Amino acid sequence: MGLIRLRIREFAGEKGWTLKDVSDYSGVAYSSVRAYARSPGLAMVDFTSILKMARALDVMIEDLVEVIEE
């Protein structure tokens, strides 16, 4: 099983958003956004949450998700 990292902070920063803003605009709970943004490597994620955050940040899922270990 591989690990991924979500580039939430990077894309939020480009928009001048905080993690709270990402949460508000995406509808994903702030605690989840914060956990995803802080984690150096995730084995499991909620696809629906990733989709919502990608849409809010106006990026493709492929750009938001970085594979760090296969």
N, C-alpha and C positions, 0 to 999 in steps of 0.2 A: 504494500500500500504506500502511495506517495504522500508527500506533504506539499501544501500550498501556502502561500502568503497572499493576503488581500492588500492591495495598494490603495486603501481607503484614504489614509492621511495625505498621500501624494496628490491624488485627484481632488480631494477636499481643499487642500492648500492652494491649488491652482485656481479654484473658484473663490477663495477667501472665506471658506466655510470652516466651521468647527465640527467636531464629531456630533455635537448636539444638532447642528444644522442638518447633517446627513441623516440623522435619526428622524428629525421633523419632516424633511422633504421625502424620505423614502417610506416612512411608516414602520420602520424596523425599530424595535426597542433600543433605547440608548445603551443599555447594559450589553446588548448583543453587538452593537456597532463598536463599542469600546473594546470588548473582548476580541472581536475580529481584528481590529486595528492594532492591538497590542501584541497579539500572538506572533511569534517569529515563525511558526510553522503549525498548520492545522491539518489533521488527518480527516476530520469530518466537519462539514458545514451544511447549513440549511440553504438549498439551492434557491428557494423562493426569496430568501433574504438577500442573497447575492444579486439576484435578478432585480429586485426592488432598488438596491443601492446603486447598481450599474445604471438603471434608468434615471434615478435622481441625479446622478453625477454626469449623465449624458455621455457614457462611455460603453464600449462593448464589454461583455463579460470576459472575453479573452484578454482584454487589456487590464481589467480589474484583478484577475487571478494570475498569480505568478507561481509556476511550478518550481519548487526549490529542491525536491528530492523525489525521484521516481522509484 
